[in-house]
Structures are given as C-alpha cells and as structure tokens.
Amino acid sequence: MTFQLEKYKGIHPGIILERLLAKKKMPQRPFALLLGEHPQTINAITKGRRNLNTALALKIENELGLEEGALVFLQAYYDIAEEKNKKLHSANLPILRKILFWDTDMSKIDWEKQYKAIIQRVYERGSEIEKKELEKFYGITKIETTLHVAKRKPYTIYKNKQKV
C-alpha cells in the first residue's frame, strides 16, 4: 500500500489509523486482538488520547501493509506540531511574577481554560508589563470582555452565611 506521508504531517497517527481501518472495514476490537493488544489501547490511539509507540506502530504497519516507519514518522511530526502549538499558546512566564499565582504551581496552569481567573488576577494585582503580556497572549477583546463581565457580577463576600 502506498502512503503519502507529506500531506498527513501534523495529524495524529491515530486518526489515520482509524481511517485506514474504516477503509478496510475492520473493527478496532478484532484488529487490536489480532495485534495482541488491548482494544482500549487501539481505541485511545484512534481518538488521539494516547501516543503511538514505535513497537506498536511497527505491528500496525506490518499488518496493514504500510511502509515501515510511516506511523512513527507521523507521530514525530504530530509531537513537533504540538510542541510548537504549546509555545505559541503559553504566556511568557518569566514576565509574570510568581507571587501573582502564589496559590498554584505555574507549570500546571491551563492558560486557555483558566483565562478568566488569570486575567482577573493579573489586572487586579499585576504590573503594566504583566498586563501588556496578557494583551499579547489573549488579545484586547478577550481581556475587555472578561473584565466587563467581571464588573457586571461583583464579588459577594459572605461572612457567617450573611451577605456583607
């Protein structure tokens, strides 16, 4: 089977595997058992939740008649694309003071999911340089929207279950 690797660079190899299995009308479970692997492993790979290791890639390539190393190549390019994406989508950490995030490990912050809390915290306690870094990272529109929503819903402090 000929396989054009160039057009699939940056795509998780599991997606390609899922398409190849669908093309051959082969269900994942029997294919996994044929390889001597757990069906959950193949399913996690086809859903992109798990990376493809070299040993398993060689088994799959052999069984599907792919060129040796094709799926490993795809995994490597997917990893490269993910790493580039991480660098593009993370704030310049040295600019942000650790004291702003005193209650959490900065390496574990999900900058996309927790953007509201991050923006609020930096705009409440951060310096102008830190605010400018967030503007570069999130964009002015997202920051203004977040801060505007926060102003409409003021914080309510409860003391002994009574509103203060």
N, C-alpha and C positions, 0 to 999 in steps of 0.2 A: 504494500500500500504506500503510495507516495503521500508525503505530508509536507505541506508548505509552512515552515516554522516562522518565517518573517512576518506574515500577516497576523500571527497569534501572539506576538511578543507583548508582554504586559498583562495577558489574560491568565487567570488561574488555571493550571492544568486540569483541575477537576471539572471545570466547565467543558473543556474539550473532551475529556473522558466521558462525561455524561452524553454529549452529542454523538460521540463515536458508538457508544453502547446503544443509543436510541436508533442510530442508523443501521446497526446490525440487528436491531430488535431483540437485544439481550437484556433481560432484567439485571439489576445490580446484585441482588442476592445470589443467584446462581453463578454470576461472574466472580463474585468475591469468594464463594466456596470453591470454585474452580482454581482460583489462585492460592487457596489455602489461607485466606484472610477472613477476618470478621466482617460481616456485612455492614456493621456500623462504621467501620473504618472507611470502606469504599464510599458509603453514603456521606460521611463527613467531608471526604475529599471532594466529591462531586458537588457538594453545597458550598465549597470554599472555606469551610470552617477548620480544615486541617491541611497542612502542607504535605506534599508528596515527597517521601524519602527516596533515595536512589535505588535501594533494593526493591522496593515495591514498584517503582517506575519501570525498572528492567523487566519485572514479571509481567506487568501490564503491556509493555511494548512488545514483548515476545508473544504474548497471547493474541494481541490484536494485529500483529504483523507490521508494527511501526518501526521506523528507523531507530536503531539503538541510540539512546541518549536524547531523543526528541522531547520526552516529557520532563526530563531533568533540565534540559535547556529552557523549556517553558517555565519551570519552577524558578530557575535562577533569574530569568527576566521579570517574572512576577515579583520576586523578592526585591529586585532592583527598583522596580516601579513603586512598590510600597514604601521603600526607604526614601525615595525622592519625594513621595507624597507626604510622608511624615515631616520631612524637613521643611516643606512648603507650608504645612499646616500646624506649625508649632511656633509659639511666640519665642522671641529672643530671650531666653531665660536669664542670662546674666544681667540684663537691663532691669528685670523685675526683682525687687528686693524680697528675700525670703521671709522677712518679717511680715509682709502683707499676707502670706499664706502660712502663718505660724502654726495653724492647727491641722495642717495636712502635708503629706510628702509631695513636693512639687513634681517629682518624676511620675507620679500616679494621677496627676490631674488630666482629665479628658477635656481638652481645650474647646472642643466642639459641643459636647453635651452639657458642660457646666458653664457655658459662656455667660449666662445671666449673673450668676454669683460672682464670677471673675470680674466682669465689667463693673458691677456694683461695688465690689470691694476696692478695686483699683481707683475708681472715681471718687470713693469716699475717703480713702487714705493714701492714695498714690501721689507721686510727684508728676510734674508736667511731662518729663521724659517717659515715664511709665505709661501715662495716658496716650502719648503720641505713638508708642509701640503698639498699644492695643488698637489704635486707629488704623495703623498699617496692617495689623493682623485681621481684625474683624471688619473694618470699614466703618465709615462715619454713620451710614444709615442704620446698621445693626446696633451700633452703640446708642445712637439717639433714640431709636425705637425702644431698646431695653431700658434706658434711663427714663424715658417718658412714661412707660408702663409702670415702672417702679414708683414714680411720683404720684400717679393716679391711685396707687394702692399703698398708702403709707403703712409703715410698720406699726403694729399694735403691740404694746408691751402689756403682758399680763402679770400681775403680781397677786399671789394668793388667790388665783382664779377670778380676779376682778380686773376689769379693764381700767388702765391708767391713762 
